Amino acid sequence: MPVRAPHSPADFTAYYQLRYQVLRQPWQQPLGSERADDDDAPTTIHALFAAPDGTVAGVARLHPSGPAQAQVRYMAVAETYQGQGVGRQLLEYLENAARQLDLTECVLHARAAAVAFYERQGYHIVAPSHTLFGSIPHFLMSKEL
Ligand SMILES: CC(C)(COP(=O)(O)OP(=O)(O)OC[C@H]1O[C@@H](n2cnc3c(N)ncnc32)[C@H](O)[C@@H]1OP(=O)(O)O)[C@@H](O)C(=O)NCCC(=O)NCCS
């Protein structure tokens, strides 16, 4: 599987660059806004999808968010690689990592435009959640692992 954990400094640079490019730059957010306080926590699991030429085509992360619960955050696939199964494989990798930790539920806050993608992967909407940058409605979604 082309999904793996980032290891080298170059991996992490590409990882955060893609996160910024897909999830922050289009809304004119400052560089650095793509980072979260717990990105470096030992319990946070990062995943990247490497294309055959080494390009980082997609990234995502997961952390334990309760005794039996995991949360996926910062799922981002480069525009030219969208619709080719990259997001699905990233999600499967992270869900398997959660199962290995005996976590039984995975939750996430999905952008409205991504809700159908997560539904396709077995998630259901629990409730509407926050609106990001004043313009992107999110929905809390959940899946039993
Ligand atoms: C949403 C996103 C993560 C999906 O990843 P992807 O690699 O494009 O999706 P995949 O190719 O793995 O799609 C898997 C399936 O979901 C479907 N799908 C993907 N995106 C979809 C969408 N926005 N709406 C409806 N269906 C979608 C695909 O058609 C595919 O269906 P199939 O199982 O019949 O083949 C990606 O498009 C992305 O990064 N978008 C911009 C940023 C974003 O919204 N991130 C999520 C933040 S919560």
The ligand as an SDF file (V2000), in Angstrom:
LIG
                    3D

 48 50  0  0  0  0  0  0  0  0999 V2000
  -12.5290   14.7620    0.3820 C   0  0  0  0  0  0  0  0  0  0  0  0
  -11.2410   14.0750   -0.0360 C   0  0  0  0  0  0  0  0  0  0  0  0
  -10.4050   13.8080    1.2120 C   0  0  0  0  0  0  0  0  0  0  0  0
  -11.5810   12.7410   -0.7010 C   0  0  0  0  0  0  0  0  0  0  0  0
  -10.4020   12.0900   -1.1170 O   0  0  0  0  0  0  0  0  0  0  0  0
  -10.2880   11.5140   -2.6120 P   0  0  0  0  0  0  0  0  0  0  0  0
   -8.9670   10.8710   -2.7460 O   0  0  0  0  0  0  0  0  0  0  0  0
  -10.6110   12.6160   -3.5510 O   0  0  0  0  0  0  0  0  0  0  0  0
  -11.4600   10.4550   -2.6040 O   0  0  0  0  0  0  0  0  0  0  0  0
  -11.4250    8.9350   -3.1700 P   0  0  0  0  0  0  0  0  0  0  0  0
  -10.9660    8.9770   -4.5860 O   0  0  0  0  0  0  0  0  0  0  0  0
  -10.6660    8.0880   -2.2180 O   0  0  0  0  0  0  0  0  0  0  0  0
  -12.9730    8.6020   -3.1230 O   0  0  0  0  0  0  0  0  0  0  0  0
  -13.5100    7.4290   -2.5930 C   0  0  0  0  0  0  0  0  0  0  0  0
  -14.9570    7.3630   -3.0030 C   0  0  0  0  0  0  0  0  0  0  0  0
  -15.6520    8.5340   -2.5140 O   0  0  0  0  0  0  0  0  0  0  0  0
  -16.2050    9.2780   -3.6170 C   0  0  0  0  0  0  0  0  0  0  0  0
  -15.9800   10.6870   -3.3350 N   0  0  0  0  0  0  0  0  0  0  0  0
  -14.8010   11.3230   -3.1670 C   0  0  0  0  0  0  0  0  0  0  0  0
  -14.9800   12.6270   -2.8860 N   0  0  0  0  0  0  0  0  0  0  0  0
  -16.2970   12.8140   -2.8870 C   0  0  0  0  0  0  0  0  0  0  0  0
  -17.1250   13.9320   -2.6500 C   0  0  0  0  0  0  0  0  0  0  0  0
  -16.6150   15.1370   -2.3360 N   0  0  0  0  0  0  0  0  0  0  0  0
  -18.4600   13.7700   -2.7300 N   0  0  0  0  0  0  0  0  0  0  0  0
  -18.9910   12.5660   -3.0430 C   0  0  0  0  0  0  0  0  0  0  0  0
  -18.2620   11.4430   -3.2530 N   0  0  0  0  0  0  0  0  0  0  0  0
  -16.9360   11.5750   -3.1690 C   0  0  0  0  0  0  0  0  0  0  0  0
  -15.4240    8.8480   -4.8180 C   0  0  0  0  0  0  0  0  0  0  0  0
  -16.1910    9.0010   -5.9840 O   0  0  0  0  0  0  0  0  0  0  0  0
  -15.1510    7.3970   -4.5130 C   0  0  0  0  0  0  0  0  0  0  0  0
  -16.2910    6.6250   -4.8180 O   0  0  0  0  0  0  0  0  0  0  0  0
  -16.1780    5.0510   -5.2420 P   0  0  0  0  0  0  0  0  0  0  0  0
  -15.9870    4.3320   -3.9390 O   0  0  0  0  0  0  0  0  0  0  0  0
  -17.4660    4.8030   -5.8920 O   0  0  0  0  0  0  0  0  0  0  0  0
  -14.9950    4.9340   -6.1390 O   0  0  0  0  0  0  0  0  0  0  0  0
  -10.4250   14.9100   -1.0390 C   0  0  0  0  0  0  0  0  0  0  0  0
  -11.1760   15.0960   -2.2110 O   0  0  0  0  0  0  0  0  0  0  0  0
   -9.9710   16.2620   -0.5180 C   0  0  0  0  0  0  0  0  0  0  0  0
   -8.8940   16.3690    0.0650 O   0  0  0  0  0  0  0  0  0  0  0  0
  -10.7750   17.3130   -0.7490 N   0  0  0  0  0  0  0  0  0  0  0  0
  -10.4140   18.6780   -0.3700 C   0  0  0  0  0  0  0  0  0  0  0  0
  -10.1520   18.8750    1.1170 C   0  0  0  0  0  0  0  0  0  0  0  0
  -11.2260   18.3080    2.0010 C   0  0  0  0  0  0  0  0  0  0  0  0
  -12.4110   18.5800    1.8330 O   0  0  0  0  0  0  0  0  0  0  0  0
  -10.7930   17.5220    2.9940 N   0  0  0  0  0  0  0  0  0  0  0  0
  -11.6860   16.9090    3.9360 C   0  0  0  0  0  0  0  0  0  0  0  0
  -11.7960   17.8030    5.1050 C   0  0  0  0  0  0  0  0  0  0  0  0
  -13.0010   17.1700    6.2510 S   0  0  0  0  0  0  0  0  0  0  0  0
  1  2  1  0
  2  3  1  0
  2  4  1  0
  2 36  1  0
  4  5  1  0
  5  6  1  0
  6  7  2  0
  6  8  1  0
  6  9  1  0
  9 10  1  0
 10 11  2  0
 10 12  1  0
 10 13  1  0
 13 14  1  0
 14 15  1  0
 15 16  1  0
 15 30  1  0
 16 17  1  0
 17 18  1  0
 17 28  1  0
 18 19  1  0
 18 27  1  0
 19 20  2  0
 20 21  1  0
 21 22  1  0
 21 27  2  0
 22 23  1  0
 22 24  2  0
 24 25  1  0
 25 26  2  0
 26 27  1  0
 28 29  1  0
 28 30  1  0
 30 31  1  0
 31 32  1  0
 32 33  2  0
 32 34  1  0
 32 35  1  0
 36 37  1  0
 36 38  1  0
 38 39  2  0
 38 40  1  0
 40 41  1  0
 41 42  1  0
 42 43  1  0
 43 44  2  0
 43 45  1  0
 45 46  1  0
 46 47  1  0
 47 48  1  0
M  END
$$$$
